[in-house]
């Protein structure tokens, strides 16, 4: 078990490695962020990035890296980033214990104030 406040599933790590390899960018990693918006108040953002900033927390699993800035981390403490493959598509998702509501799209959530 990791001491990190956010974790990365095996499936997500495998997908990050595949994306980094496909892009040919060995220094790239998955950036996960939270911003205001979406139908439930906040929304998750996922992007490939190659610049770590001073306020990033970096999580590594099986050779894959994920970075989360400290502001987003406030909403993601205890969460797990996963990668899901279904008939209708494949996508990154967040299993967030802080979310009290979410919408059907899976990228929007609300927290208790």
DODOPA-664703 format. One record per atom (N, C-alpha, C): y negated, z negated, x negated. Coordinates in steps of 0.05 Angstrom, whole numbers, plus 32768, in hexadecimal, padded with zeros to 4 digits. Example, Ala and Ser with C-alpha at 12.3 -4.5 7.8 and 13.67 -1.06 7.14 Angstrom:
<pts>
yy/zz/xx
8072/7F64/7EF8
805A/7F64/7F0A
8042/7F64/7EF8
802D/7F72/7EFF
8015/7F71/7EEF
7FFF/7F63/7EFE
</pts>
This chain:
<pts>
yy/zz/xx
8018/8000/7FEF
8000/8000/8000
7FE7/8000/7FEE
7FD4/8010/7FF6
7FBB/8013/7FE7
7FA7/7FFD/7FEE
7F96/7FF6/7FDB
7F80/7FE4/7FE0
7F68/7FF2/7FEB
7F69/800C/7FED
7F53/801C/7FF7
7F4F/8018/8015
7F36/8017/801F
7F31/8013/803B
7F38/802C/804C
7F3E/8042/8040
7F47/805A/804F
7F5E/8067/803F
7F71/8073/804E
7F88/807E/8041
7F8C/809B/8048
7F9D/80A8/8039
7FA4/80C4/803C
7FC2/80C6/8041
7FCA/80D4/8056
7FE6/80D7/805B
7FF3/80EB/8047
800D/80EA/8046
801C/80FD/8035
8016/811A/803D
8016/811F/8057
8011/8139/8062
7FF4/8143/805B
7FE1/8132/805D
7FC5/8139/8056
7FC3/813F/8038
7FD0/812F/8027
7FCF/8133/800A
7FDB/814E/8003
7FF2/8155/8010
7FFF/816E/800B
7FED/8186/8013
7FDF/8183/802A
7FCD/8199/8033
7FB5/819B/8021
7FA9/8185/8018
7F93/8186/8005
7F9B/8195/7FEC
7FB2/818E/7FE1
7FBC/819B/7FC8
7FBF/81B9/7FCD
7FC9/81C1/7FE4
7FCC/81DE/7FEB
7FB1/81EC/7FED
7F9E/81DF/7FF9
7F83/81EB/7FFC
7F76/81EE/7FE1
7F78/81D9/7FD0
7F6C/81DA/7FB5
7F79/81F0/7FA5
7F93/81F3/7FA7
7FA1/8208/7F98
7F99/8224/7FA2
7F97/8227/7FBD
7F90/8240/7FC8
7F73/8249/7FC0
7F61/8235/7FBF
7F46/823A/7FB7
7F43/823E/7F99
7F57/8235/7F8A
7F55/8237/7F6D
7F40/8225/7F61
7F3C/820E/7F6D
7F28/81FB/7F65
7F34/81E0/7F5F
7F3E/81DD/7F46
7F4D/81C5/7F3F
7F3D/81AB/7F43
7F22/81AC/7F42
7F12/8194/7F44
7F0B/818E/7F61
7F13/819F/7F74
7F0C/819B/7F90
7F1C/8184/7F9D
7F11/8179/7FB2
7F1D/8164/7FC1
7F14/8166/7FDE
7F21/8157/7FF0
7F19/8156/800C
7F03/8141/800F
7EEC/8149/801B
7ED7/8137/8022
7ED9/8131/803F
7EDA/8117/8046
7EDB/810F/8062
7EC1/8100/8068
7EB4/8108/807E
7E9B/80FB/8084
7E99/80F5/80A2
7E87/80E4/80A9
7E81/80DD/80C5
7E64/80E2/80C9
7E5D/80F0/80DF
7E41/80F5/80E6
7E3D/80F0/8104
7E24/80EC/810C
7E1E/80E9/8128
7E22/8103/8136
7E2C/8102/814F
7E30/811A/815F
7E4B/811B/816B
7E52/8132/8176
7E6B/8134/8183
7E69/8128/819F
7E7D/812B/81AF
7E7C/8122/81CB
7E81/8104/81CE
7E89/80F7/81B9
7E8D/80DA/81BB
7E7A/80C9/81AA
7E67/80D6/819C
7E53/80C6/818D
7E54/80CC/816F
7E6C/80CD/8163
7E6F/80D3/8147
7E83/80EA/8144
7E82/80F8/812D
7E96/810C/8128
7E9E/810C/810B
7EB7/8114/8107
7EC2/8116/80EC
7EBB/8131/80E0
7EB7/8132/80C6
7EB3/814B/80B8
7EC7/814C/80A1
7ED2/8164/809C
7EE5/8168/8087
7EDC/8181/8077
7EDB/817F/805D
7ED3/8196/804D
7EDF/8193/8031
7EE2/81AA/8023
7EEA/81A9/8007
7ED0/81A6/7FF7
7ED0/8195/7FE3
7EB9/8190/7FD3
7EC2/818D/7FB6
7EAF/818E/7FA3
7EB7/818B/7F87
7EA3/8178/7F79
7E92/816A/7F88
7E7F/8158/7F7B
7E82/813C/7F86
7E89/8129/7F75
7E8B/810D/7F7C
7E6F/8101/7F78
7E66/80F1/7F8C
7E4C/80E4/7F89
7E50/80C6/7F84
7E3B/80B8/7F7C
7E3D/809C/7F75
7E46/808B/7F8D
7E40/8093/7FA5
7E48/8083/7FBC
7E62/808B/7FCA
7E72/809C/7FBC
7E8C/80A4/7FC7
7EA2/8091/7FBF
7EB4/808D/7FD2
7ECD/8080/7FCC
7EE2/8097/7FCA
7EF1/8097/7FB5
7F05/80AC/7FB1
7F21/80A0/7FB4
7F31/80AD/7FC4
7F4C/80A5/7FC9
7F5E/80BB/7FBE
7F73/80B4/7FAF
7F85/80C7/7FA4
7FA1/80C2/7FAE
7FAF/80D7/7FB5
7FCC/80D4/7FBD
7FDA/80ED/7FB4
7FF0/80EA/7FA6
8001/8100/7F9E
7FF2/8117/7F91
7FDD/8111/7F82
7FCE/8125/7F74
7FB7/8131/7F84
7FB4/8129/7F9D
7F9E/8133/7FAE
7F88/811E/7FB0
7F6F/8127/7FB1
7F59/8114/7FB3
7F49/8118/7FCD
7F3F/8101/7FD6
7F2D/8101/7FEE
7F16/80EF/7FE7
7EFE/80F7/7FEF
7EE6/80E7/7FEB
7ED8/80E1/8005
7ECE/80C9/8008
7EC0/80C0/8020
7EA7/80B1/8016
7E8F/80B9/8021
7E77/80AA/8019
7E76/808F/8027
7E67/807C/801C
7E67/8061/8025
7E5D/805D/8042
7E4B/806E/804B
7E42/806C/8066
7E58/8074/8079
7E66/808A/8074
7E7D/8092/8084
7E93/807E/8083
7E97/8072/806C
7EAC/805E/8069
7EAA/8046/807B
7E91/8040/8083
7E8D/802A/8096
7E9B/802F/80B0
7E9E/8048/80B8
7EAB/8050/80D1
7EC8/8056/80CE
7ED1/8058/80B5
7EEC/8060/80AF
7EFE/804B/80A2
7EF4/8033/80A0
7F03/801D/8093
7F1D/8019/80A2
7F33/801A/8094
7F4E/8017/809F
7F5A/8030/80AA
7F4C/8046/80A8
7F56/8060/80B3
7F69/806E/80A0
7F78/8081/80AB
7F89/8093/809B
7F82/80AF/80A2
7F7D/80C0/808E
7F79/80DC/8092
7F94/80EA/8090
7F9A/80FA/80A4
7FB4/8107/80A6
7FB0/8125/80AA
7FC5/8134/80A6
7FC4/8151/80AC
7FDB/8156/80BF
7FD4/8163/80D6
7FE7/8167/80EB
7FEC/8185/80EE
8005/818D/80F1
800D/81A9/80F6
801B/81AA/8111
800E/81B8/8124
8019/81BB/813F
801B/81D8/8147
8026/81DE/815D
8029/81F9/8167
800D/8206/816A
7FFA/81F6/8174
7FDF/8201/817A
7FCD/8202/8161
7FD6/81F8/814B
7FC6/81F9/8133
7FCB/81E2/8120
7FBE/81E2/8109
7FC1/81CC/80F6
7FA5/81C3/80EF
7FA2/81A8/80EA
7F88/819D/80E5
7F8A/8181/80D9
7F74/8179/80CB
7F71/815E/80C2
7F69/814D/80DA
7F73/8134/80DA
7F6C/8121/80EF
7F69/8106/80E3
7F5C/80F4/80F1
7F57/80D9/80E7
7F63/80C5/80FB
7F75/80B4/80F1
7F80/809E/8101
7F6E/8087/80FB
7F5A/8082/810D
7F45/806F/8108
7F47/8057/811A
7F4D/803F/810F
7F4F/8027/811F
7F34/801D/812A
7F1E/8028/8120
7F03/8021/8129
7EFA/8030/8142
7F08/8046/8148
7F00/8057/815E
7F09/804A/8178
7EF6/8046/818B
7EFD/803A/81A5
7F00/8050/81BA
7EF7/8068/81B3
7EF9/807F/81C5
7EF8/8098/81B4
7F05/80AD/81BD
7F04/80C7/81B0
7F06/80DC/81C5
7EFF/80F5/81BD
7F01/810A/81D1
7F19/811B/81CB
7F1F/812E/81DC
7F37/813E/81D9
7F38/814F/81C0
7F20/8155/81B5
7F20/8167/819D
7F2B/8158/8184
7F2A/813D/8184
7F34/812E/816E
7F21/812B/8157
7F0A/8137/8158
7EF7/8134/8142
7EDE/8123/814A
7EDE/8119/8162
7EC8/8109/816C
7ED2/80EE/8175
7EC2/80D9/816F
7ECC/80BE/8176
7EB4/80AC/817B
7EBA/8095/8187
7EA6/8080/818B
7EB0/8066/817F
7E9D/8055/8177
7EA4/803A/816D
7E96/8025/817E
7EA1/800D/817E
7E95/7FF7/818D
7E7E/7FED/817E
7E69/7FE7/818B
7E50/7FDC/817E
7E4F/7FBE/8181
</pts>
